C-alpha cells in the first residue's frame, strides 16, 4: 500500500492558567480542536483541511508566547519558493495587496489578522517549519561573499565585526573597505559578521523590504548576521524595533526574556547598555532556530543568540516600527500645540506664583497644601492644551519622516515599461533621439505605488514628498519633494485617492486642460506615475 503524506501543524501556547485551558475556544465560539494539556502549555494539532481554524484562533493575553510547529510524515514540504512568489507578486496590480500577500508568506500559516491581534507588540511568536528551503533565495553566505568581492563594503558603515566572550562584548572594525581576505580571517578567528544594510547590495532583500514597508506603514529594514560555530557575537540586549528573525542557514540557539520586570524595557525605548545574565532572569523562550524557521519578538524583549558547536548560522532580522509610537507622534504634537496655546490663550501666558519655588520641586515637602492648587492648575492647562493640538500637521511631519526613511520601489517589468524608466530616450549616432513622449488627456495614469507620495503643507505652500528617488542606503539622500501649484492640488489629491485605479488625464479636476497635462508630465518625469500602456513617441 502506498504511504500517505500527512502534514500536521501544532500550535503551542505557553503561559496559560488552568482556567484559560478549560475555557478556551476558537473565535467562532466552538470548542478547540484536538488538544493536549501540559503544565502551563496547551497544544492544538491541525490537519491541512483545518488551516482556516488555525488562522481564526484568538490567543488569550495571559499567554507568554506562541509556538507553531509544522511537521510532515513523508518529507512533504509546504510553502512557495521566494523567487516564484516574487514573480507572482509582480503580476499583482495593487501594491497594497502585494504587500499583504508577501507578509502572509513570511508568517505562514498564521493569518496576518491573527498575528496583529494576538502577537504584535504583545509576545514572542515562533514558527518551526522543518523546511530548510522555505526562505531560500532571500540571502545566502555565497551572496555575501560575492558582495564582498564586487562592492565597496565599508567597515563600520556596512559591516560590523563583533564578539561576545566571557561576558565582554567587543567590536573589531578596522578602517576602510571590508575585503574578503580580512573578513573571512575575522570569521575564522570566531568573530560574528553583521551587515547593516544588505538591501543596499542585494536586489532581492531590497525588493522584499520595499514591498513590506507598505504593509507596516513604517520603514522596513534589515541586518544580516553570520556567526561561526560555537560562538556568540552580541550580549543580551533589547531593541527598539519589531524583530522578525528569519533563519536562512545552519542553526542558532536563542533565548528570549520577559521585559515586564522593568517598565522601560516593554516596547523598548532606545537601548541602554548590554545586560549581564544576572540582570535578566530565566528565559521565557529557549529554542534552536534551523533554516526555514521564524522568530518574532516585540520591541523591548531582551534576547541573545549563540551558535552551537556543530553548525554556523546565517539569519536576517527584518525590522520595522522604530520610533513609530503614540509618544513619537506626541513629541511633534505637544510643542506645536503649546506654541499655538501661548499665542491664542492668555491663561498660558499668565505668570507663575511669586512663591512657587518655596513649595514646588523635589526639595520641598509634598504636604504643603499649596502644591495641590498648583498641580490642579497644571492639569487644567494640560486639558486645554489638547484644543490647540495640530494633529494633522504632526501626522504630516511623521509622514515626511517615513517617506525619507523608505526604500525606493523596485519596479516590476511592467511598471518600468510604462514609466519614465521605460522611456525610449537614448544617445544614438551622435545625438539624443526619441526624446518626446505623448501625454494627452486620453492617456490613463495612476501612481506607480500606493505609498510613493504624499501631500503635505508647511503653512505657506503645498509640497508633494515622495520615495522614488530615495537611496537604498538609509538617509544617503535628502528628503525628496516638489511644490504643487494651487491649480494642481485637487488633482493631486484625486490621483492619490484613485489608486489602484487608472484615470484619464482629462478627468483630473483642474480648470484648464493644459494644467491637467502639465501635472501629469511633472509626475511622469519624477517617476511617480505610470500609464496603463507604454507611451508612444510624440
C-alpha positions as CSV (number, residue, x, y, z in Angstrom):
1,X,0.0,0.0,0.0
2,X,1.3,3.4,-0.9
3,X,2.1,5.6,2.1
4,X,0.1,8.7,2.5
5,X,1.7,12.0,3.2
6,X,0.4,13.8,6.2
7,X,1.1,17.4,7.2
8,X,0.4,18.3,10.8
9,X,0.6,21.7,12.3
10,X,0.6,22.2,16.1
11,X,0.1,25.4,18.0
12,X,1.6,25.6,21.5
13,X,0.5,28.5,23.7
14,X,2.7,28.8,26.8
15,X,1.8,30.6,30.0
16,X,-1.9,29.6,30.2
17,X,-3.5,29.1,33.5
18,X,-5.8,26.2,34.1
19,X,-8.8,28.5,33.8
20,X,-7.5,29.6,30.4
21,X,-7.3,26.0,29.3
22,X,-10.7,25.0,30.4
23,X,-12.4,28.0,28.8
24,X,-10.5,28.2,25.6
25,X,-12.5,28.3,22.3
26,X,-12.0,29.3,18.7
27,X,-13.2,32.8,17.7
28,X,-16.4,31.3,16.2
29,X,-17.4,30.0,19.7
30,X,-16.9,26.3,19.1
31,X,-14.7,24.2,21.2
32,X,-11.0,23.9,20.4
33,X,-9.6,21.2,18.1
34,X,-7.6,18.2,19.3
35,X,-5.9,19.4,22.4
36,X,-3.4,18.1,24.9
37,X,-2.6,19.9,28.1
38,X,0.8,20.1,29.7
39,X,1.8,22.3,32.7
40,X,1.5,25.9,31.5
41,X,1.3,24.8,27.9
42,X,-1.6,24.0,25.6
43,X,-1.1,22.3,22.2
44,X,-3.5,22.3,19.3
45,X,-3.0,19.9,16.4
46,X,-4.4,20.8,12.9
47,X,-4.6,18.9,9.6
48,X,-4.3,20.8,6.4
49,X,-8.0,20.9,5.9
50,X,-8.4,22.8,9.2
51,X,-5.8,25.6,8.5
52,X,-8.7,28.1,8.4
53,X,-9.5,27.1,12.0
54,X,-5.8,27.7,12.9
55,X,-5.9,31.2,11.3
56,X,-9.1,32.1,13.3
57,X,-7.7,31.2,16.7
58,X,-7.6,34.0,19.3
59,X,-4.8,33.7,21.8
60,X,-5.6,35.0,25.4
61,X,-3.4,37.9,26.5
62,X,-2.4,35.8,29.5
63,X,-0.2,33.6,27.3
64,X,3.5,34.5,27.2
65,X,4.4,33.3,23.7
66,X,3.1,31.5,20.7
67,X,4.8,28.5,19.1
68,X,3.8,27.0,15.7
69,X,5.3,23.6,14.8
70,X,4.9,22.3,11.3
71,X,5.8,18.6,10.7
72,X,5.4,16.2,7.8
73,X,5.5,12.4,7.9
74,X,7.0,11.8,4.5
75,X,9.2,14.8,3.9
76,X,6.4,16.8,2.4
77,X,7.3,20.5,2.1
78,X,4.9,23.4,2.3
79,X,5.2,26.9,1.1
80,X,6.0,28.8,-2.1
81,X,9.6,29.4,-3.2
82,X,10.6,33.1,-2.8
83,X,11.6,33.6,-6.4
84,X,8.3,32.2,-7.7
85,X,6.4,34.2,-5.1
86,X,8.1,37.5,-6.1
87,X,7.4,36.6,-9.8
88,X,3.7,36.1,-9.0
89,X,3.6,39.3,-6.9
90,X,4.9,41.3,-9.8
91,X,1.7,40.5,-11.6
92,X,-0.4,41.8,-8.7
93,X,-1.6,45.3,-9.8
94,X,-2.3,46.7,-6.3
95,X,0.8,47.3,-4.3
96,X,-1.1,47.2,-1.0
97,X,-2.4,43.7,-1.9
98,X,1.2,42.8,-3.0
99,X,2.5,43.8,0.5
100,X,-0.2,41.9,2.3
101,X,0.5,38.7,0.3
102,X,4.2,38.9,1.0
103,X,3.8,39.4,4.7
104,X,1.3,36.5,4.8
105,X,4.0,34.3,3.2
106,X,6.6,35.5,5.8
107,X,4.4,34.3,8.8
108,X,2.5,31.4,7.2
109,X,0.5,29.5,8.4
110,X,-0.9,32.2,10.8
111,X,-3.1,34.8,9.1
112,X,-2.0,38.5,9.2
113,X,-5.1,39.4,11.1
114,X,-4.4,36.8,13.9
115,X,-0.8,37.8,14.1
116,X,-1.6,41.5,14.6
117,X,-4.3,40.8,17.1
118,X,-2.5,38.1,19.2
119,X,1.2,38.7,18.9
120,X,2.1,42.1,17.6
121,X,3.6,44.3,20.4
122,X,2.5,41.6,22.9
123,X,4.5,38.4,22.9
124,X,7.1,36.3,21.0
125,X,5.9,34.2,18.1
126,X,7.8,31.2,16.8
127,X,7.3,29.1,13.7
128,X,9.3,25.8,13.4
129,X,8.9,24.7,9.8
130,X,11.1,21.6,9.4
131,X,11.5,23.0,5.9
132,X,15.1,24.4,5.4
133,X,14.2,25.7,1.9
134,X,11.3,27.9,2.9
135,X,13.3,31.2,2.8
136,X,15.8,30.1,0.2
137,X,16.6,32.9,-2.2
138,X,16.3,35.7,0.3
139,X,20.1,35.8,1.1
140,X,23.0,33.4,1.5
141,X,26.6,33.2,2.6
142,X,27.6,32.8,-1.0
143,X,25.8,36.0,-1.9
144,X,27.5,37.8,1.0
145,X,30.9,36.6,-0.4
146,X,30.0,37.9,-3.8
147,X,29.1,41.2,-2.4
148,X,32.4,41.5,-0.6
149,X,34.3,40.8,-3.8
150,X,32.1,43.1,-6.0
151,X,31.0,46.0,-3.9
152,X,32.5,48.7,-1.8
153,X,31.6,47.4,1.7
154,X,33.0,49.6,4.4
155,X,33.7,48.6,8.0
156,X,31.5,50.4,10.5
157,X,29.2,51.7,7.7
158,X,28.1,48.5,6.1
159,X,29.7,45.8,8.1
160,X,30.5,45.2,11.8
161,X,32.9,42.6,13.2
162,X,31.8,41.6,16.7
163,X,32.4,39.1,19.5
164,X,31.0,38.3,23.0
165,X,33.4,36.3,25.1
166,X,33.4,35.9,28.9
167,X,30.7,38.5,29.4
168,X,32.5,41.1,27.3
169,X,31.1,42.5,24.0
170,X,33.6,44.0,21.6
171,X,33.6,45.5,18.1
172,X,36.7,44.8,16.0
173,X,36.2,47.1,12.9
174,X,39.4,48.2,11.2
175,X,39.2,51.3,9.0
176,X,38.5,51.1,5.3
177,X,37.0,48.6,2.9
178,X,35.9,45.1,4.0
179,X,37.8,42.8,1.7
180,X,37.2,39.0,1.6
181,X,40.7,38.2,3.0
182,X,40.3,40.2,6.2
183,X,36.6,39.5,6.6
184,X,36.9,35.7,6.4
185,X,40.0,35.9,8.7
186,X,37.9,37.6,11.4
187,X,35.2,34.9,10.9
188,X,37.7,32.0,11.2
189,X,39.0,33.6,14.4
190,X,35.5,33.3,15.9
191,X,34.0,36.8,15.2
192,X,30.4,37.4,14.1
193,X,29.7,39.5,11.0
194,X,26.8,41.9,10.9
195,X,25.9,43.5,7.6
196,X,23.9,46.6,8.5
197,X,22.1,47.2,5.2
198,X,22.0,44.2,2.9
199,X,19.2,45.9,0.9
200,X,21.9,48.3,-0.4
201,X,23.7,45.3,-2.1
202,X,21.1,42.6,-2.6
203,X,18.3,43.3,-5.1
204,X,16.1,40.5,-3.5
205,X,16.4,42.0,0.0
206,X,15.6,45.4,-1.4
207,X,12.6,44.1,-3.3
208,X,11.2,42.3,-0.2
209,X,11.7,45.3,2.1
210,X,10.3,47.8,-0.3
211,X,7.2,45.8,-0.6
212,X,6.8,45.1,3.2
213,X,7.2,48.7,4.1
214,X,3.7,49.4,2.6
215,X,2.2,46.7,4.9
216,X,3.7,48.2,8.0
217,X,3.3,51.9,7.1
218,X,6.7,52.2,8.6
219,X,10.2,51.7,7.3
220,X,11.2,48.1,6.9
221,X,14.9,47.5,7.4
222,X,17.2,44.5,7.8
223,X,20.5,43.3,9.3
224,X,22.3,40.2,8.3
225,X,24.2,38.1,10.9
226,X,26.7,35.4,10.1
227,X,28.1,33.6,13.2
228,X,30.8,30.9,13.3
229,X,30.1,27.6,15.1
230,X,30.4,27.7,18.9
231,X,30.5,31.5,19.2
232,X,28.3,34.4,20.2
233,X,28.5,37.9,18.7
234,X,26.3,40.0,21.0
235,X,25.5,40.4,24.7
236,X,21.9,40.1,26.0
237,X,20.1,43.3,24.9
238,X,16.8,44.6,23.6
239,X,16.0,46.6,20.5
240,X,13.6,49.4,19.7
241,X,12.2,47.7,16.6
242,X,9.7,44.9,15.9
243,X,12.1,42.0,15.0
244,X,11.4,39.1,12.6
245,X,14.4,36.7,12.8
246,X,14.5,34.7,9.5
247,X,16.8,31.7,9.8
248,X,18.5,31.1,6.4
249,X,21.3,28.7,7.0
250,X,22.6,26.5,9.8
251,X,21.1,26.9,13.3
252,X,21.2,29.2,16.3
253,X,20.3,28.9,19.9
254,X,18.1,31.7,21.1
255,X,16.9,32.8,24.5
256,X,14.2,35.5,24.9
257,X,13.4,37.1,28.3
258,X,10.3,38.8,29.7
259,X,10.7,42.6,29.6
260,X,8.0,43.4,32.2
261,X,10.2,43.4,35.3
262,X,11.5,46.9,34.4
263,X,8.9,49.2,32.7
264,X,11.2,50.9,30.3
265,X,12.0,47.6,28.6
266,X,8.4,47.0,27.5
267,X,8.1,48.2,23.9
268,X,11.7,49.4,24.5
269,X,12.8,52.9,24.3
270,X,16.3,53.3,22.7
271,X,18.5,50.6,24.1
272,X,20.8,51.2,27.2
273,X,24.0,49.2,27.8
274,X,24.1,45.5,27.4
275,X,22.8,43.3,30.2
276,X,24.6,40.7,32.2
277,X,23.0,37.3,32.8
278,X,22.4,38.1,36.5
279,X,20.1,41.0,35.5
280,X,17.7,39.3,33.2
281,X,16.4,36.1,35.0
282,X,15.3,33.0,33.2
283,X,14.2,33.0,29.6
284,X,10.5,32.6,28.7
285,X,11.6,31.1,25.4
286,X,14.6,28.9,24.6
287,X,14.9,27.4,21.1
288,X,17.3,26.4,18.4
289,X,16.3,28.0,15.1
290,X,17.0,26.0,12.0
291,X,16.9,27.1,8.4
292,X,13.3,27.9,7.4
293,X,12.2,28.9,11.0
294,X,10.9,32.3,12.0
295,X,11.1,34.0,15.4
296,X,9.3,37.3,16.1
297,X,9.6,39.3,19.3
298,X,8.4,42.8,20.0
299,X,10.4,45.9,21.0
300,X,11.9,45.7,24.5
301,X,12.1,41.9,24.7
302,X,15.7,41.1,25.9
303,X,17.3,38.4,23.7
304,X,20.5,36.7,22.9
305,X,21.6,34.2,20.3
306,X,24.6,31.9,20.3
307,X,25.8,29.4,17.7
308,X,26.0,25.7,18.5
309,X,29.3,23.9,18.0
310,X,28.3,21.8,15.0
311,X,27.0,24.5,12.6
312,X,27.4,28.1,11.5
313,X,24.3,30.4,11.5
314,X,23.1,32.9,8.9
315,X,20.0,34.9,9.6
316,X,18.4,38.1,8.6
317,X,16.4,40.2,11.0
318,X,13.7,42.1,9.3
319,X,12.7,45.2,11.3
320,X,10.0,47.8,11.5
321,X,8.2,50.3,13.7
322,X,11.3,52.1,15.0
323,X,10.2,55.5,16.6
324,X,6.6,54.9,15.4
325,X,4.7,55.1,18.7
326,X,2.0,57.5,20.1
327,X,4.7,59.1,22.1
328,X,6.8,59.8,19.0
329,X,3.7,61.5,17.4
330,X,3.0,63.5,20.6
331,X,6.6,64.7,20.6
332,X,5.6,66.6,17.4
333,X,2.1,67.5,18.5
334,X,2.8,68.9,22.0
335,X,5.5,71.6,21.2
336,X,3.4,72.9,18.3
337,X,0.2,72.9,20.5
338,X,2.0,74.8,23.2
339,X,3.2,77.4,20.8
340,X,-0.3,77.9,19.5
341,X,-1.8,78.0,23.0
342,X,0.7,80.7,24.1
343,X,-0.3,82.8,21.1
344,X,-4.1,82.4,21.5
345,X,-4.9,81.8,25.2
346,X,-3.9,84.3,27.9
347,X,-4.1,81.6,30.6
348,X,-0.9,80.1,29.2
349,X,0.8,83.5,29.4
350,X,-0.1,84.3,33.0
351,X,2.8,84.4,35.4
352,X,3.7,81.7,37.9
353,X,3.0,82.4,41.6
354,X,5.8,84.5,43.1
355,X,6.4,81.9,45.8
356,X,6.1,78.7,43.8
357,X,9.8,77.9,44.3
358,X,9.2,77.6,48.0
359,X,6.8,74.7,47.8
360,X,7.4,73.0,44.4
361,X,10.3,71.0,43.3
362,X,12.0,67.8,44.7
363,X,13.4,69.6,47.7
364,X,10.0,70.6,49.1
365,X,7.6,68.6,51.1
366,X,4.5,67.2,49.3
367,X,2.4,68.0,52.4
368,X,2.3,71.7,51.6
369,X,-1.4,72.5,50.7
370,X,-0.3,75.0,48.0
371,X,1.0,72.1,45.9
372,X,-2.5,70.7,45.3
373,X,-3.7,74.0,43.9
374,X,-0.5,74.3,41.7
375,X,-0.9,70.8,40.3
376,X,-4.6,71.4,39.7
377,X,-3.7,74.4,37.6
378,X,-1.2,72.4,35.6
379,X,-3.8,69.7,35.0
380,X,-6.3,72.3,33.7
381,X,-3.8,73.8,31.3
382,X,-2.9,70.3,30.0
383,X,-6.5,69.6,29.3
384,X,-6.9,72.9,27.5
385,X,-3.7,72.2,25.5
386,X,-5.5,69.4,23.6
387,X,-7.7,72.1,22.0
388,X,-4.7,73.5,20.2
389,X,-3.2,70.2,19.1
390,X,-2.4,70.4,15.3
391,X,-2.7,66.6,14.9
392,X,-3.0,66.6,11.1
393,X,0.1,68.8,10.8
394,X,2.0,66.5,13.2
395,X,0.9,63.4,11.2
396,X,2.2,65.0,8.1
397,X,5.6,65.6,9.8
398,X,5.6,61.9,10.7
399,X,4.7,61.0,7.1
400,X,7.6,63.1,5.8
401,X,10.0,61.3,8.1
402,X,8.5,58.0,6.9
403,X,8.9,58.8,3.3
404,X,12.5,59.9,3.9
405,X,13.2,56.6,5.7
406,X,11.6,54.4,2.9
407,X,13.4,52.4,0.3
408,X,12.7,53.4,-3.3
409,X,10.4,51.0,-5.0
410,X,11.9,48.2,-7.0
411,X,9.8,48.4,-10.1
412,X,8.3,45.4,-11.9
413,X,9.0,44.9,-15.6
414,X,5.5,46.3,-16.4
415,X,6.0,49.3,-14.2
416,X,9.3,50.1,-15.8
417,X,8.0,49.8,-19.3
418,X,5.1,52.2,-18.6
419,X,7.0,54.8,-16.6
420,X,9.8,57.3,-17.2
421,X,12.3,54.5,-16.7
422,X,11.0,52.8,-19.8
423,X,11.1,56.0,-22.0
424,X,12.9,55.3,-25.2
425,X,15.2,58.3,-25.0
426,X,18.9,57.5,-25.7
427,X,22.1,58.5,-27.4
428,X,22.4,57.2,-30.9
429,X,24.6,58.2,-33.9
430,X,26.0,61.2,-32.2
431,X,22.7,62.7,-31.0
432,X,19.9,62.3,-28.4
433,X,16.9,60.6,-30.0
434,X,13.3,59.6,-29.1
435,X,13.2,62.5,-26.6
436,X,9.4,63.1,-26.7
437,X,6.6,61.1,-25.2
438,X,3.0,61.9,-25.8
439,X,0.9,62.7,-22.7
440,X,-2.6,63.8,-23.6
441,X,-6.0,64.0,-22.0
442,X,-6.8,60.5,-23.2
443,X,-3.8,58.8,-21.5
444,X,-4.7,56.7,-18.4
445,X,-2.4,57.1,-15.5
446,X,-2.1,56.3,-11.8
447,X,0.5,56.4,-9.0
448,X,3.2,53.8,-9.5
449,X,2.8,52.6,-5.9
450,X,0.2,53.3,-3.3
451,X,2.6,54.9,-0.8
452,X,5.0,56.5,-3.1
453,X,3.9,60.1,-2.5
454,X,2.0,62.3,0.0
455,X,0.7,65.8,0.0
456,X,1.9,68.0,3.0
457,X,1.6,71.6,3.9
458,X,4.3,73.8,5.6
459,X,1.7,76.5,6.2
460,X,2.7,78.5,3.2
461,X,2.8,76.1,0.3
462,X,1.7,72.5,-0.6
463,X,4.5,70.0,-1.2
464,X,4.5,66.5,-2.6
465,X,7.0,64.3,-0.8
466,X,8.0,61.1,-2.5
467,X,10.2,58.0,-2.3
468,X,11.0,57.3,-6.0
469,X,14.5,59.0,-5.8
470,X,15.5,57.7,-2.4
471,X,18.7,55.8,-2.0
472,X,18.9,52.1,-1.0
473,X,21.4,53.4,1.7
474,X,19.4,54.9,4.7
475,X,19.2,58.7,4.5
476,X,22.0,59.0,1.9
477,X,19.8,61.5,0.1
478,X,17.9,64.4,1.5
479,X,14.1,64.2,1.5
480,X,12.6,64.5,-2.0
481,X,9.8,66.9,-2.6
482,X,8.3,69.1,-5.3
483,X,6.0,72.1,-4.7
484,X,2.5,71.6,-6.0
485,X,0.8,74.6,-7.6
486,X,-2.6,75.7,-6.2
487,X,-4.2,74.7,-9.5
488,X,-2.8,71.2,-9.2
489,X,-3.7,70.5,-5.6
490,X,-7.1,69.0,-6.0
491,X,-6.0,66.9,-9.0
492,X,-3.0,65.5,-7.0
493,X,-5.3,64.5,-4.1
494,X,-7.7,62.9,-6.6
495,X,-4.9,60.8,-8.0
496,X,-3.7,59.7,-4.6
497,X,-7.2,58.5,-3.6
498,X,-7.9,57.0,-7.0
499,X,-5.2,54.3,-6.6
500,X,-5.2,51.5,-7.6
501,X,-7.5,52.6,-10.5
502,X,-6.1,54.2,-13.6
503,X,-7.8,57.5,-14.5
504,X,-7.6,59.5,-17.7
505,X,-5.6,62.7,-17.6
506,X,-8.6,64.5,-18.8
507,X,-10.5,63.5,-15.6
508,X,-8.1,65.3,-13.3
509,X,-10.0,68.1,-11.5
510,X,-8.2,71.1,-12.9
511,X,-9.9,74.0,-14.6
512,X,-7.7,74.1,-17.6
513,X,-6.8,71.2,-19.9
514,X,-3.2,72.4,-20.0
515,X,-3.0,72.2,-16.2
516,X,-4.1,68.6,-16.3
517,X,-1.4,67.7,-18.8
518,X,1.3,69.7,-17.1
519,X,0.7,67.9,-13.8
520,X,0.8,64.5,-15.5
521,X,4.1,65.5,-17.2
522,X,5.6,66.6,-13.9
523,X,4.7,63.4,-12.1
524,X,5.8,61.3,-15.1
525,X,9.2,62.9,-15.1
526,X,9.6,62.4,-11.4
527,X,8.8,58.7,-11.7
528,X,5.7,58.9,-9.6
529,X,3.1,57.8,-12.1
530,X,2.9,55.2,-14.9
531,X,0.5,54.7,-17.8
532,X,-1.9,51.9,-18.5
533,X,0.1,51.2,-21.7
534,X,3.6,52.2,-22.6
535,X,3.7,55.7,-24.0
536,X,4.4,56.3,-27.7
537,X,6.7,58.9,-29.2
538,X,5.2,62.3,-29.8
